């Protein structure tokens, strides 16, 4: 799988698995693939007092670079920028939190999800 459509399909597979995981934990999925100029957020969800901005990285089992390692400071800035735009458009009293989910797959099957709550903090970029 190397085409752009294939990558979107794999990304969607991972995002769907993460949404299911969050829903099992009691979260309400508010949005998927929220895109603004200069940034995108894979999943936005409400969980208790938290507004989760979740970056999902889907990798083949045994990939050389982990999903979490791929969320570098540049990527974090893009996510934070998109989150700021979301909060301006949809103000609320929830506490924002930036999470990262690593999804391992083989074929068309999700094998494992590693979830990192509060993986990074927006205050680092002020």
PAPA-895493 format. One record per atom (N, C-alpha, C): residue in one letter; atom name; x, z negated, y negated. Coordinates in pm, whole numbers. Layout:
a; CA; X; Z; Y
...
This chain:
x; N; 84; 0; 119
x; CA; 0; 0; 0
x; C; 87; 0; -124
x; N; 84; 108; -195
x; CA; 169; 112; -313
x; C; 99; 169; -434
x; N; -19; 228; -418
x; CA; -89; 285; -531
x; C; -149; 178; -619
x; N; -180; 216; -744
x; CA; -237; 122; -841
x; C; -372; 68; -792
x; N; -454; 157; -734
x; CA; -583; 113; -681
x; C; -567; 11; -570
x; N; -466; 33; -485
x; CA; -439; -60; -376
x; C; -399; -196; -431
x; N; -318; -197; -537
x; CA; -276; -324; -598
x; C; -396; -398; -657
x; N; -486; -325; -720
x; CA; -607; -388; -775
x; C; -691; -448; -662
x; N; -700; -374; -552
x; CA; -778; -420; -437
x; C; -718; -550; -381
x; N; -587; -554; -368
x; CA; -519; -674; -318
x; C; -536; -789; -417
x; N; -522; -760; -546
x; CA; -544; -863; -648
x; C; -684; -918; -642
x; N; -781; -830; -623
x; CA; -921; -872; -614
x; C; -944; -958; -490
x; N; -878; -923; -380
x; CA; -886; -1002; -258
x; C; -840; -1146; -285
x; N; -727; -1160; -353
x; CA; -675; -1293; -385
x; C; -765; -1368; -480
x; N; -814; -1300; -584
x; CA; -902; -1365; -681
x; C; -1032; -1413; -616
x; N; -1088; -1332; -528
x; CA; -1210; -1371; -458
x; C; -1186; -1496; -373
x; N; -1072; -1501; -306
x; CA; -1038; -1618; -223
x; C; -1022; -1743; -309
x; N; -957; -1729; -425
x; CA; -937; -1843; -514
x; C; -1071; -1889; -572
x; N; -1158; -1796; -608
x; CA; -1290; -1834; -658
x; C; -1367; -1913; -552
x; N; -1360; -1868; -428
x; CA; -1427; -1939; -319
x; C; -1370; -2081; -304
x; N; -1238; -2094; -312
x; CA; -1174; -2225; -304
x; C; -1223; -2315; -418
x; N; -1225; -2263; -539
x; CA; -1269; -2342; -654
x; C; -1416; -2383; -640
x; N; -1500; -2291; -594
x; CA; -1642; -2323; -576
x; C; -1662; -2431; -471
x; N; -1581; -2429; -366
x; CA; -1589; -2536; -264
x; C; -1551; -2671; -324
x; N; -1469; -2670; -429
x; CA; -1430; -2794; -497
x; C; -1530; -2834; -606
x; N; -1636; -2755; -622
x; CA; -1739; -2788; -719
x; C; -1727; -2715; -852
x; N; -1638; -2620; -862
x; CA; -1620; -2547; -987
x; C; -1727; -2440; -1004
x; N; -1756; -2409; -1129
x; CA; -1844; -2298; -1163
x; C; -1756; -2186; -1219
x; N; -1760; -2070; -1158
x; CA; -1681; -1956; -1205
x; C; -1753; -1898; -1327
x; N; -1684; -1895; -1440
x; CA; -1743; -1845; -1563
x; C; -1710; -1698; -1587
x; N; -1591; -1657; -1544
x; CA; -1548; -1521; -1574
x; C; -1431; -1484; -1484
x; N; -1425; -1355; -1449
x; CA; -1309; -1301; -1379
x; C; -1253; -1186; -1462
x; N; -1122; -1177; -1465
x; CA; -1053; -1069; -1536
x; C; -1093; -1060; -1683
x; N; -1085; -1173; -1751
x; CA; -1111; -1177; -1895
x; C; -991; -1113; -1965
x; N; -1017; -1002; -2034
x; CA; -909; -925; -2094
x; C; -929; -911; -2244
x; N; -822; -940; -2317
x; CA; -817; -917; -2461
x; C; -686; -845; -2489
x; N; -676; -792; -2610
x; CA; -551; -728; -2647
x; C; -438; -830; -2638
x; N; -340; -800; -2557
x; CA; -226; -889; -2546
x; C; -236; -993; -2436
x; N; -339; -988; -2352
x; CA; -345; -1088; -2247
x; C; -464; -1072; -2155
x; N; -453; -1134; -2038
x; CA; -561; -1133; -1940
x; C; -557; -1264; -1863
x; N; -676; -1309; -1823
x; CA; -688; -1427; -1739
x; C; -766; -1385; -1615
x; N; -711; -1414; -1498
x; CA; -773; -1371; -1373
x; C; -906; -1441; -1347
x; N; -907; -1574; -1363
x; CA; -1028; -1652; -1335
x; C; -1041; -1761; -1441
x; N; -1162; -1775; -1492
x; CA; -1195; -1887; -1582
x; C; -1309; -1963; -1515
x; N; -1289; -2095; -1503
x; CA; -1388; -2176; -1432
x; C; -1404; -2311; -1500
x; N; -1519; -2372; -1478
x; CA; -1546; -2507; -1526
x; C; -1544; -2600; -1406
x; N; -1465; -2708; -1416
x; CA; -1458; -2808; -1310
x; C; -1457; -2945; -1376
x; N; -1572; -3012; -1372
x; CA; -1582; -3141; -1439
x; C; -1556; -3125; -1587
x; N; -1461; -3201; -1640
x; CA; -1428; -3197; -1783
x; C; -1328; -3086; -1816
x; N; -1286; -3010; -1715
x; CA; -1180; -2909; -1733
x; C; -1236; -2769; -1746
x; N; -1171; -2691; -1832
x; CA; -1191; -2547; -1838
x; C; -1064; -2486; -1782
x; N; -1074; -2431; -1663
x; CA; -957; -2380; -1592
x; C; -930; -2235; -1627
x; N; -807; -2208; -1667
x; CA; -760; -2071; -1686
x; C; -661; -2048; -1571
x; N; -699; -1964; -1476
x; CA; -624; -1953; -1351
x; C; -558; -1816; -1340
x; N; -427; -1817; -1322
x; CA; -352; -1696; -1291
x; C; -337; -1689; -1140
x; N; -380; -1578; -1082
x; CA; -375; -1560; -937
x; C; -266; -1458; -906
x; N; -174; -1496; -820
x; CA; -68; -1406; -775
x; C; -82; -1388; -625
x; N; -108; -1264; -584
x; CA; -130; -1234; -444
x; C; -8; -1161; -390
x; N; 48; -1213; -282
x; CA; 170; -1158; -223
x; C; 154; -1148; -72
x; N; 226; -1050; -14
x; CA; 230; -1042; 132
x; C; 301; -1164; 186
x; N; 260; -1208; 303
x; CA; 328; -1319; 369
x; C; 475; -1283; 384
x; N; 563; -1374; 342
x; CA; 707; -1352; 352
x; C; 767; -1277; 235
x; N; 692; -1259; 126
x; CA; 745; -1189; 8
x; C; 868; -1262; -46
x; N; 961; -1186; -102
x; CA; 1085; -1245; -153
x; C; 1064; -1332; -277
x; N; 971; -1292; -364
x; CA; 945; -1367; -486
x; C; 808; -1434; -473
x; N; 804; -1564; -495
x; CA; 677; -1636; -486
x; C; 587; -1598; -602
x; N; 459; -1618; -583
x; CA; 364; -1591; -689
x; C; 390; -1678; -811
x; N; 414; -1806; -790
x; CA; 437; -1897; -902
x; C; 560; -1857; -982
x; N; 663; -1810; -915
x; CA; 786; -1769; -984
x; C; 760; -1648; -1073
x; N; 660; -1569; -1040
x; CA; 628; -1449; -1119
x; C; 555; -1483; -1249
x; N; 509; -1607; -1263
x; CA; 440; -1649; -1385
x; C; 546; -1709; -1478
x; N; 625; -1620; -1538
x; CA; 734; -1662; -1625
x; C; 681; -1696; -1765
x; N; 770; -1734; -1855
x; CA; 726; -1777; -1989
x; C; 656; -1665; -2064
x; N; 699; -1542; -2046
x; CA; 632; -1429; -2112
x; C; 488; -1417; -2063
x; N; 468; -1424; -1933
x; CA; 334; -1416; -1875
x; C; 249; -1534; -1922
x; N; 309; -1653; -1928
x; CA; 237; -1771; -1975
x; C; 187; -1750; -2118
x; N; 271; -1693; -2203
x; CA; 230; -1668; -2342
x; C; 109; -1574; -2348
x; N; 109; -1469; -2264
x; CA; -4; -1377; -2260
x; C; -132; -1448; -2217
x; N; -119; -1534; -2118
x; CA; -236; -1609; -2069
x; C; -287; -1703; -2177
x; N; -196; -1773; -2244
x; CA; -235; -1866; -2351
x; C; -303; -1791; -2465
x; N; -250; -1675; -2500
x; CA; -310; -1593; -2607
x; C; -453; -1553; -2570
x; N; -472; -1513; -2446
x; CA; -607; -1475; -2401
x; C; -699; -1597; -2399
x; N; -646; -1713; -2358
x; CA; -727; -1836; -2356
x; C; -769; -1875; -2497
x; N; -680; -1860; -2593
x; CA; -715; -1891; -2732
x; C; -831; -1802; -2779
x; N; -825; -1674; -2744
x; CA; -932; -1582; -2782
x; C; -1064; -1620; -2713
x; N; -1055; -1659; -2586
x; CA; -1175; -1700; -2513
x; C; -1238; -1822; -2582
x; N; -1156; -1919; -2619
x; CA; -1207; -2042; -2680
x; C; -1267; -2015; -2819
x; N; -1212; -1917; -2891
x; CA; -1272; -1880; -3020
x; C; -1409; -1815; -2999
x; N; -1419; -1736; -2894
x; CA; -1544; -1664; -2865
x; C; -1649; -1755; -2801
x; N; -1602; -1848; -2716
x; CA; -1692; -1938; -2643
x; C; -1648; -2083; -2663
x; N; -1670; -2139; -2781
x; CA; -1628; -2277; -2807
x; C; -1698; -2375; -2711
x; N; -1627; -2480; -2673
x; CA; -1684; -2581; -2584
x; C; -1605; -2710; -2598
x; N; -1651; -2815; -2533
x; CA; -1586; -2946; -2540
x; C; -1499; -2975; -2418
x; N; -1475; -2877; -2334
x; CA; -1396; -2897; -2213
x; C; -1246; -2899; -2246
x; N; -1170; -2966; -2161
x; CA; -1024; -2971; -2176
x; C; -963; -2850; -2108
x; N; -888; -2768; -2180
x; CA; -827; -2651; -2115
x; C; -713; -2691; -2023
x; N; -703; -2619; -1912
x; CA; -594; -2643; -1817
x; C; -550; -2507; -1762
x; N; -419; -2491; -1750
x; CA; -362; -2366; -1702
x; C; -309; -2385; -1561
x; N; -376; -2321; -1465
x; CA; -342; -2333; -1324
x; C; -286; -2201; -1272
x; N; -211; -2210; -1163
x; CA; -160; -2091; -1095
x; C; -197; -2103; -947
x; N; -242; -1992; -891
x; CA; -274; -1988; -748
x; C; -190; -1879; -682
x; N; -119; -1916; -576
x; CA; -45; -1820; -495
x; C; -129; -1790; -371
x; N; -153; -1663; -350
x; CA; -232; -1622; -234
x; C; -142; -1538; -145
x; N; -129; -1579; -19
x; CA; -53; -1500; 79
x; C; -153; -1424; 167
x; N; -124; -1296; 188
x; CA; -213; -1217; 272
x; C; -133; -1135; 371
x; N; -201; -1093; 474
x; CA; -147; -1002; 573
x; C; -260; -907; 610
x; N; -235; -777; 598
x; CA; -343; -681; 618
x; C; -445; -699; 509
x; N; -569; -721; 545
x; CA; -675; -749; 447
x; C; -723; -894; 458
x; N; -638; -979; 515
x; CA; -677; -1118; 541
x; C; -593; -1215; 459
x; N; -659; -1306; 390
x; CA; -589; -1412; 318
x; C; -542; -1514; 421
x; N; -414; -1541; 422
x; CA; -355; -1635; 518
x; C; -341; -1776; 461
x; N; -310; -1786; 330
x; CA; -284; -1918; 274
x; C; -297; -1912; 122
x; N; -350; -2020; 64
x; CA; -355; -2034; -82
x; C; -282; -2163; -118
x; N; -187; -2151; -209
x; CA; -122; -2268; -268
x; C; -167; -2275; -413
x; N; -227; -2388; -450
x; CA; -288; -2402; -582
x; C; -209; -2504; -663
x; N; -169; -2464; -783
x; CA; -91; -2550; -872
x; C; -174; -2585; -996
x; N; -242; -2701; -995
x; CA; -316; -2741; -1114
x; C; -218; -2778; -1226
x; N; -255; -2747; -1349
x; CA; -170; -2778; -1466
x; C; -28; -2726; -1445
x; N; -18; -2601; -1404
x; CA; 112; -2541; -1373
x; C; 200; -2524; -1498
x; N; 134; -2504; -1612
x; CA; 208; -2498; -1739
x; C; 116; -2546; -1848
x; N; 173; -2567; -1966
x; CA; 102; -2631; -2076
x; C; 116; -2546; -2202
x; N; 7; -2528; -2273
x; CA; 9; -2447; -2396
x; C; 93; -2511; -2506
x; N; 112; -2641; -2502
x; CA; 188; -2708; -2609
x; C; 334; -2662; -2613
x; N; 382; -2607; -2504
x; CA; 520; -2556; -2500
x; C; 539; -2434; -2588
x; N; 430; -2372; -2631
x; CA; 439; -2245; -2704
x; C; 385; -2253; -2845
x; N; 370; -2369; -2895
x; CA; 318; -2386; -3032
x; C; 431; -2373; -3132
